[in-house]
């Protein structure tokens, strides 16, 4: 089965994980995806939100992970709804 996210086709048979995240930057410059729950409940002023994203991690470690950026939480939620509709075949 394939999904389309931001005009890119993703073959789900190759995917290890697909998840929503907040892409953050720590005070030391480290950039990483973290769970939305962590960002909303644990983040402090030493953490800067870069953007929200749907992250795709592939089974094959030679394939780079992909993060599809969304500028707002609402836009991310719409993107996730679209992924869910595609997965249901709607």
Secondary structure, DSSP 8 states (H G I E B T S, - for coil): -EEEETTEEEEGGGEEEEEEEEEEEETTS-EEEE-HHHHHHH--TTEEEEEEEEEEEESSTTS--EEEEESSHHHHHHHHHHHHHHHHT-
